[in-house]
Structures are given as structure tokens and as C-alpha cells.
Amino acid sequence: MTQLHPNLTKEKWNSLSKDKQILNIASELTRAKHWLGQDEKQYAGNSLDRVLELADLTIQNKNWDKNFFREFLRWREQVGTLYASAQAGIEADLLLRSLLNFLPQ
């Protein structure tokens, strides 16, 4: 897979707080949701590629607590399912809401 964020290293990504990482991922997922709503599958796919890349960088940080790590892996799997099936924007909306649940209340 081509690196979509060429200037983003694992170290640079890990220097961000978990909240900032999640919000960056949410931003890309919001773009995907928008493009799905516009029936622009190519642009939506590009956004989902970036979501998956950022999620994978987040997963590489083994310092997260076990519960977050396990739930985030499940969430990432659902993004992969959305990517593979190119379902309607409603699925992206559900994923966005579940991602934001990782933020502190």
C-alpha cells in the first residue's frame, strides 16, 4: 500500500495524544461520509484509505491500554468492511459516532 501521508512517521504520529489521533481519523472519516453521500466512490475510497492508514499507525502504538486497543481493532475491522463493500453513508456515520466514543467525556 502506498503511504498516503508521506511526511507522517510512526514516531511523529505517536507524539500526538490519543485524542488528537482520534480526531484526525474522524476528520478523514467525515470526508469519506461526505463523498459517499455524493455517490463519489473514488473520493470516498481515497478517504477510507487515509482512515485505514491512520488507524494502522494508531494500532502500531502498543502503549494503549488493552481495552482501548481491543475495541479500536474491532472498529478498524468495521472500517475495512465499509471499504470493501462501499456501503451507503449511514454506515460511515455509525463508524464516526463509534470512533468519537473513544474520546473522554
PyRosetta script that sets phi, psi and omega in degrees:
from pyrosetta import init, pose_from_sequence

init()
pose = pose_from_sequence("MTQLHPNLTKEKWNSLSKDKQILNIASELTRAKHWLGQDEKQYAGNSLDRVLELADLTIQNKNWDKNFFREFLRWREQVGTLYASAQAGIEADLLLRSLLNFLPQ")
pose.set_psi(1, 134.2)
pose.set_omega(1, 178.2)
pose.set_phi(2, -71.0)
pose.set_psi(2, 138.0)
pose.set_omega(2, 177.9)
pose.set_phi(3, -73.3)
pose.set_psi(3, 120.5)
pose.set_omega(3, -175.9)
pose.set_phi(4, -86.8)
pose.set_psi(4, -20.9)
pose.set_omega(4, 175.6)
pose.set_phi(5, -116.0)
pose.set_psi(5, 78.7)
pose.set_omega(5, -170.6)
pose.set_phi(6, -62.7)
pose.set_psi(6, -24.7)
pose.set_omega(6, -179.3)
pose.set_phi(7, -92.7)
pose.set_psi(7, 0.5)
pose.set_omega(7, -177.2)
pose.set_phi(8, -97.5)
pose.set_psi(8, 113.6)
pose.set_omega(8, 177.3)
pose.set_phi(9, -97.8)
pose.set_psi(9, 163.9)
pose.set_omega(9, 177.0)
pose.set_phi(10, -59.0)
pose.set_psi(10, -41.0)
pose.set_omega(10, -178.9)
pose.set_phi(11, -65.8)
pose.set_psi(11, -43.1)
pose.set_omega(11, 179.6)
pose.set_phi(12, -64.3)
pose.set_psi(12, -43.3)
pose.set_omega(12, 179.3)
pose.set_phi(13, -63.8)
pose.set_psi(13, -42.4)
pose.set_omega(13, -178.7)
pose.set_phi(14, -69.8)
pose.set_psi(14, -17.5)
pose.set_omega(14, 177.6)
pose.set_phi(15, -75.7)
pose.set_psi(15, -16.2)
pose.set_omega(15, 176.3)
pose.set_phi(16, -79.0)
pose.set_psi(16, 149.7)
pose.set_omega(16, 176.1)
pose.set_phi(17, -67.8)
pose.set_psi(17, 161.6)
pose.set_omega(17, 178.1)
pose.set_phi(18, -58.8)
pose.set_psi(18, -40.2)
pose.set_omega(18, 179.4)
pose.set_phi(19, -59.9)
pose.set_psi(19, -44.5)
pose.set_omega(19, -179.8)
pose.set_phi(20, -67.4)
pose.set_psi(20, -37.1)
pose.set_omega(20, 176.5)
pose.set_phi(21, -61.7)
pose.set_psi(21, -47.7)
pose.set_omega(21, -179.3)
pose.set_phi(22, -62.4)
pose.set_psi(22, -41.6)
pose.set_omega(22, -179.8)
pose.set_phi(23, -67.5)
pose.set_psi(23, -34.5)
pose.set_omega(23, 175.1)
pose.set_phi(24, -64.9)
pose.set_psi(24, -42.7)
pose.set_omega(24, 178.2)
pose.set_phi(25, -64.7)
pose.set_psi(25, -41.6)
pose.set_omega(25, 179.4)
pose.set_phi(26, -61.5)
pose.set_psi(26, -36.8)
pose.set_omega(26, 178.1)
pose.set_phi(27, -61.3)
pose.set_psi(27, -45.2)
pose.set_omega(27, 178.2)
pose.set_phi(28, -66.2)
pose.set_psi(28, -38.2)
pose.set_omega(28, 179.2)
pose.set_phi(29, -67.0)
pose.set_psi(29, -34.6)
pose.set_omega(29, 175.9)
pose.set_phi(30, -63.2)
pose.set_psi(30, -40.6)
pose.set_omega(30, 176.4)
pose.set_phi(31, -61.6)
pose.set_psi(31, -44.1)
pose.set_omega(31, 179.1)
pose.set_phi(32, -60.8)
pose.set_psi(32, -43.3)
pose.set_omega(32, 179.1)
pose.set_phi(33, -60.3)
pose.set_psi(33, -43.6)
pose.set_omega(33, 178.2)
pose.set_phi(34, -58.7)
pose.set_psi(34, -49.4)
pose.set_omega(34, -177.2)
pose.set_phi(35, -67.8)
pose.set_psi(35, -33.7)
pose.set_omega(35, 175.1)
pose.set_phi(36, -64.0)
pose.set_psi(36, -39.4)
pose.set_omega(36, 178.1)
pose.set_phi(37, -65.8)
pose.set_psi(37, -26.6)
pose.set_omega(37, 178.4)
pose.set_phi(38, -90.8)
pose.set_psi(38, 2.3)
pose.set_omega(38, -176.9)
pose.set_phi(39, 58.1)
pose.set_psi(39, 35.3)
pose.set_omega(39, 176.5)
pose.set_phi(40, -102.1)
pose.set_psi(40, 80.9)
pose.set_omega(40, -173.0)
pose.set_phi(41, -63.7)
pose.set_psi(41, -34.4)
pose.set_omega(41, 179.3)
pose.set_phi(42, -64.2)
pose.set_psi(42, -48.6)
pose.set_omega(42, 179.5)
pose.set_phi(43, -66.0)
pose.set_psi(43, -39.0)
pose.set_omega(43, 177.7)
pose.set_phi(44, -62.9)
pose.set_psi(44, -42.0)
pose.set_omega(44, 177.6)
pose.set_phi(45, -62.1)
pose.set_psi(45, -39.8)
pose.set_omega(45, 177.2)
pose.set_phi(46, -62.4)
pose.set_psi(46, -43.2)
pose.set_omega(46, 178.7)
pose.set_phi(47, -64.4)
pose.set_psi(47, -41.6)
pose.set_omega(47, 178.8)
pose.set_phi(48, -66.8)
pose.set_psi(48, -32.9)
pose.set_omega(48, 173.3)
pose.set_phi(49, -58.5)
pose.set_psi(49, -44.2)
pose.set_omega(49, -179.8)
pose.set_phi(50, -68.0)
pose.set_psi(50, -37.4)
pose.set_omega(50, 176.2)
pose.set_phi(51, -59.4)
pose.set_psi(51, -47.2)
pose.set_omega(51, -178.7)
pose.set_phi(52, -65.0)
pose.set_psi(52, -38.7)
pose.set_omega(52, 178.7)
pose.set_phi(53, -62.8)
pose.set_psi(53, -45.5)
pose.set_omega(53, -180.0)
pose.set_phi(54, -68.4)
pose.set_psi(54, -37.4)
pose.set_omega(54, 176.9)
pose.set_phi(55, -63.2)
pose.set_psi(55, -41.4)
pose.set_omega(55, 179.8)
pose.set_phi(56, -64.9)
pose.set_psi(56, -37.4)
pose.set_omega(56, 175.5)
pose.set_phi(57, -64.0)
pose.set_psi(57, -38.9)
pose.set_omega(57, 178.8)
pose.set_phi(58, -65.1)
pose.set_psi(58, -41.2)
pose.set_omega(58, -178.9)
pose.set_phi(59, -65.6)
pose.set_psi(59, -30.6)
pose.set_omega(59, -178.9)
pose.set_phi(60, -67.2)
pose.set_psi(60, -18.4)
pose.set_omega(60, 177.7)
pose.set_phi(61, -82.4)
pose.set_psi(61, 105.5)
pose.set_omega(61, -175.2)
pose.set_phi(62, -83.4)
pose.set_psi(62, 6.4)
pose.set_omega(62, -177.9)
pose.set_phi(63, -85.8)
pose.set_psi(63, -4.4)
pose.set_omega(63, 179.1)
pose.set_phi(64, -72.1)
pose.set_psi(64, 154.1)
pose.set_omega(64, 177.0)
pose.set_phi(65, -68.2)
pose.set_psi(65, 157.6)
pose.set_omega(65, -173.1)
pose.set_phi(66, -58.8)
pose.set_psi(66, -40.6)
pose.set_omega(66, -177.8)
pose.set_phi(67, -64.3)
pose.set_psi(67, -45.7)
pose.set_omega(67, 177.6)
pose.set_phi(68, -61.1)
pose.set_psi(68, -47.4)
pose.set_omega(68, -176.4)
pose.set_phi(69, -59.2)
pose.set_psi(69, -46.9)
pose.set_omega(69, -179.2)
pose.set_phi(70, -63.0)
pose.set_psi(70, -47.0)
pose.set_omega(70, -178.9)
pose.set_phi(71, -68.3)
pose.set_psi(71, -36.2)
pose.set_omega(71, 179.3)
pose.set_phi(72, -67.6)
pose.set_psi(72, -37.8)
pose.set_omega(72, 175.3)
pose.set_phi(73, -61.6)
pose.set_psi(73, -40.3)
pose.set_omega(73, 176.3)
pose.set_phi(74, -63.7)
pose.set_psi(74, -42.7)
pose.set_omega(74, 179.0)
pose.set_phi(75, -61.8)
pose.set_psi(75, -43.8)
pose.set_omega(75, -179.4)
pose.set_phi(76, -61.9)
pose.set_psi(76, -37.8)
pose.set_omega(76, 177.7)
pose.set_phi(77, -62.2)
pose.set_psi(77, -38.7)
pose.set_omega(77, 178.3)
pose.set_phi(78, -67.1)
pose.set_psi(78, -35.4)
pose.set_omega(78, 175.4)
pose.set_phi(79, -63.7)
pose.set_psi(79, -41.6)
pose.set_omega(79, 177.1)
pose.set_phi(80, -60.7)
pose.set_psi(80, -38.7)
pose.set_omega(80, 177.1)
pose.set_phi(81, -64.8)
pose.set_psi(81, -44.1)
pose.set_omega(81, 177.1)
pose.set_phi(82, -60.2)
pose.set_psi(82, -44.3)
pose.set_omega(82, -179.2)
pose.set_phi(83, -61.1)
pose.set_psi(83, -43.7)
pose.set_omega(83, -177.4)
pose.set_phi(84, -70.4)
pose.set_psi(84, -32.1)
pose.set_omega(84, -174.8)
pose.set_phi(85, -99.9)
pose.set_psi(85, -16.7)
pose.set_omega(85, -177.9)
pose.set_phi(86, 50.5)
pose.set_psi(86, 49.9)
pose.set_omega(86, 178.9)
pose.set_phi(87, -70.9)
pose.set_psi(87, 174.6)
pose.set_omega(87, -177.3)
pose.set_phi(88, -65.8)
pose.set_psi(88, 167.2)
pose.set_omega(88, -177.7)
pose.set_phi(89, -60.1)
pose.set_psi(89, -20.2)
pose.set_omega(89, 179.9)
pose.set_phi(90, -62.0)
pose.set_psi(90, -36.8)
pose.set_omega(90, 177.9)
pose.set_phi(91, -65.1)
pose.set_psi(91, -41.6)
pose.set_omega(91, 177.8)
pose.set_phi(92, -63.2)
pose.set_psi(92, -37.4)
pose.set_omega(92, 178.8)
pose.set_phi(93, -63.2)
pose.set_psi(93, -43.4)
pose.set_omega(93, 178.7)
pose.set_phi(94, -63.7)
pose.set_psi(94, -41.1)
pose.set_omega(94, 178.9)
pose.set_phi(95, -65.9)
pose.set_psi(95, -38.7)
pose.set_omega(95, 178.6)
pose.set_phi(96, -63.0)
pose.set_psi(96, -46.3)
pose.set_omega(96, 179.2)
pose.set_phi(97, -62.8)
pose.set_psi(97, -40.9)
pose.set_omega(97, 180.0)
pose.set_phi(98, -69.4)
pose.set_psi(98, -33.8)
pose.set_omega(98, 176.3)
pose.set_phi(99, -63.9)
pose.set_psi(99, -44.9)
pose.set_omega(99, -177.8)
pose.set_phi(100, -66.8)
pose.set_psi(100, -16.6)
pose.set_omega(100, 174.7)
pose.set_phi(101, -67.7)
pose.set_psi(101, -15.6)
pose.set_omega(101, 177.1)
pose.set_phi(102, -74.1)
pose.set_psi(102, -17.1)
pose.set_omega(102, 179.4)
pose.set_phi(103, -76.0)
pose.set_psi(103, 149.0)
pose.set_omega(103, 178.6)
pose.set_phi(104, -66.9)
pose.set_psi(104, 148.8)
pose.set_omega(104, -177.9)
pose.set_phi(105, -81.7)
pose.dump_pdb("model.pdb")
